[in-house]
């Protein structure tokens, strides 16, 4: 079965939703992964207003597009983050920020994620992609010394805050696909294992496979697919190029802005970086993933109006269906 290729609208939030849909349709995308910010999707309206839902679906249909997933990274980030500070003020709407009291922000963000699940169901979508935030990302360097009790408390905090959200996801038949990413509760291989353990491996919580942040951490994105094959609920295509080896550029990127040549890594257009795309797509076929392949545009060094259609062409050239026997062969080795 051919997997649809979609465009994530998060990096296009400066444009009206109608314009993004028009561009994606003209370029030949199959659909959109709709971001819940920038006026592209108001989850409260979508959860309560039939006419609003119809208006979004009509825009997609008029441009020959469909929707398989919506994304609410920004609100999800605020559910567990500590500290809550001016970084969050810059990305959250007034209804979430309120008076800025950190616990109030977290609680309102949690309610927003519940409404996101309801909005997804009304759009006919079964997957919400996003972030979780983390109370313990600030301890990543482990100095000053961090006790195991402090780390364990962070995973308990995640479970306490996200289990009630996931209860709503279960109620409406929608899954959450967490994007494994620095600054989140699960940001690499072992933190993903521990995160799934923290919530008892409940089925409502899975993963958005995005290899870009795995490559610069020296994780194997292909092996990650296989090891977490029952949890790959969504796929984002974003490429990364490492710029190490000159004795100056470091993996943590020195607080330098995107596209600065002194960074140790940067996002590039899909197919221009270090992600092993063909091997990754073959592994996705091997595990039987049939969901969307969503292109997330992040290359600060290339005009997006050139890069987005180029990325689509590249992914189409690498994305092919295996012989049916390949599935039997793959799973017979388990």
Residue pairs with C-beta under 8 A, 6 or more apart in sequence:
1 290
1 321
2 321
3 284
3 289
3 290
3 291
3 292
3 293
3 319
4 30
4 31
4 66
4 68
4 292
4 293
5 29
5 30
5 292
5 293
5 294
5 295
5 312
5 315
5 316
5 319
6 29
6 30
6 31
6 32
6 33
6 67
6 68
6 69
6 292
6 293
6 294
6 295
7 20
7 24
7 27
7 29
7 31
7 32
7 33
7 294
7 295
7 297
7 308
7 312
8 32
8 33
8 35
8 71
8 236
8 294
8 295
8 296
8 297
9 17
9 20
9 32
9 33
9 34
9 35
9 38
9 40
10 35
10 37
10 38
10 71
10 73
10 296
11 296
11 297
11 298
11 304
12 20
12 23
12 38
12 297
12 304
13 35
13 37
13 38
13 39
13 40
14 38
15 23
16 39
17 34
17 39
17 40
17 41
17 56
17 59
18 59
20 32
20 40
21 32
21 59
21 60
21 62
21 63
21 65
22 63
23 305
23 308
24 31
24 32
24 63
24 65
24 308
25 63
25 64
25 65
26 63
27 308
27 309
27 312
28 309
28 312
29 65
29 295
29 312
30 65
30 66
30 292
31 60
31 65
31 66
31 67
31 68
31 292
32 60
32 65
32 67
33 67
33 68
33 69
33 70
33 71
33 129
33 234
33 236
33 292
33 294
33 296
34 40
34 41
34 56
34 67
34 69
34 70
34 71
35 41
35 70
35 71
35 72
35 73
36 42
36 43
36 70
36 71
36 72
36 74
36 75
36 116
36 119
37 72
37 74
37 91
37 93
41 56
41 70
41 119
42 52
43 70
43 72
43 112
43 115
43 116
43 118
43 119
44 115
44 119
45 52
46 52
46 53
46 56
46 118
46 119
46 122
46 123
47 115
47 118
47 119
47 122
53 122
53 123
56 67
56 123
57 67
57 123
57 124
60 66
60 67
67 123
67 124
67 125
68 125
68 126
68 127
68 291
68 292
69 120
69 125
69 127
69 128
69 129
69 177
69 234
69 291
69 292
69 294
70 116
70 119
70 120
70 123
70 125
70 127
70 128
70 129
71 128
71 129
71 130
72 112
72 113
72 116
72 128
72 129
72 130
73 129
73 130
73 131
73 179
74 91
74 92
74 131
75 92
75 96
75 109
75 112
75 113
75 116
75 130
76 109
76 113
76 130
76 131
76 132
76 133
77 88
77 91
77 109
77 130
77 131
77 132
77 133
77 183
77 184
78 84
78 88
78 92
78 96
78 105
78 106
78 109
78 133
79 106
79 109
79 110
79 113
79 132
79 133
79 161
79 162
79 165
80 106
80 132
80 133
80 134
80 135
80 157
80 158
80 161
80 162
80 185
81 88
81 106
81 133
81 134
81 135
81 137
82 102
82 134
82 135
82 138
83 102
83 138
84 100
84 102
84 105
84 106
88 97
88 105
89 97
89 100
92 105
92 109
95 108
96 105
96 108
96 109
96 112
97 105
98 104
98 105
98 108
106 161
109 133
110 161
110 164
110 165
113 128
113 130
113 165
114 164
114 165
114 168
116 128
116 130
117 128
117 165
117 168
117 169
117 171
117 172
117 174
117 176
118 168
118 172
120 126
120 127
120 128
120 172
120 174
121 172
121 173
121 174
125 174
126 173
126 174
126 175
127 174
127 175
127 176
127 177
127 233
127 234
127 291
128 169
128 174
128 175
128 176
128 177
129 177
129 179
129 208
129 234
129 236
130 176
130 177
130 178
130 179
130 208
131 178
131 179
131 181
131 183
131 184
132 158
132 162
132 178
132 184
132 185
132 186
132 195
133 183
133 184
133 185
134 154
134 158
134 183
134 184
134 185
134 187
135 153
135 154
135 157
135 158
136 150
136 151
136 153
136 154
136 155
136 185
137 182
137 183
137 184
137 185
137 187
139 146
139 150
139 151
139 154
140 182
140 187
154 185
155 185
155 194
155 195
155 197
155 198
156 198
158 185
158 195
158 198
158 199
159 198
159 199
162 199
162 205
163 199
163 202
165 176
166 176
166 199
166 202
166 204
166 205
169 175
169 176
169 204
170 204
174 204
175 203
175 204
175 205
175 206
175 233
176 204
176 205
176 206
176 233
177 206
177 207
177 208
177 233
177 234
178 184
178 185
178 186
178 195
178 205
178 206
178 207
178 208
179 207
179 208
179 210
179 236
180 186
180 187
180 188
180 191
180 192
180 207
180 208
180 209
180 210
180 213
180 214
180 224
181 187
181 210
181 213
182 213
182 217
185 191
185 195
185 198
186 192
186 194
186 195
186 196
186 207
187 213
188 214
188 217
188 219
189 219
189 224
189 227
192 207
192 228
196 205
196 231
199 205
206 231
206 232
206 233
206 234
207 228
207 231
207 232
207 233
207 234
208 233
208 234
208 235
208 236
209 221
209 224
209 225
209 228
209 232
209 234
209 235
209 236
209 284
210 235
210 236
210 237
210 238
210 296
211 221
211 224
211 238
211 239
211 240
211 275
211 280
212 238
212 239
212 240
212 267
212 273
212 275
212 298
213 240
214 220
214 221
214 224
215 221
215 240
215 242
215 265
215 273
215 274
215 275
216 240
216 242
216 251
216 264
216 265
217 251
221 275
221 276
221 280
222 276
222 279
222 280
222 283
225 232
225 280
225 283
225 284
225 287
225 289
226 283
226 286
226 287
229 287
232 284
232 287
232 289
233 291
234 291
234 292
234 294
235 284
235 289
235 291
235 292
235 293
235 294
236 294
236 295
236 296
237 270
237 277
237 293
237 294
237 295
237 296
237 311
237 315
238 267
238 270
238 295
238 296
238 298
239 267
239 268
239 269
239 270
239 271
239 272
239 273
239 274
239 275
239 277
239 299
240 265
240 266
240 267
240 268
240 273
240 274
240 275
241 265
241 266
241 267
241 268
241 272
241 273
241 274
242 264
242 265
242 274
243 249
243 261
243 263
243 264
243 265
243 266
244 250
244 251
244 264
244 265
248 262
249 262
249 263
249 264
250 264
251 264
251 265
252 264
253 263
253 264
253 265
254 262
254 263
254 264
256 262
256 263
257 300
258 266
258 267
258 298
258 300
259 266
259 300
259 301
260 266
266 300
266 301
267 273
267 298
267 299
267 300
268 299
268 301
268 302
269 297
269 299
269 302
269 307
269 310
269 311
269 314
270 277
270 295
270 311
270 314
270 315
271 277
271 310
271 311
271 314
271 315
271 318
272 299
277 314
277 315
277 318
278 318
281 293
281 318
281 319
281 320
282 322
285 321
285 322
285 326
285 327
286 322
286 326
286 327
286 330
287 330
288 327
293 315
293 319
295 308
295 311
295 312
295 315
297 304
297 307
297 308
297 311
299 307
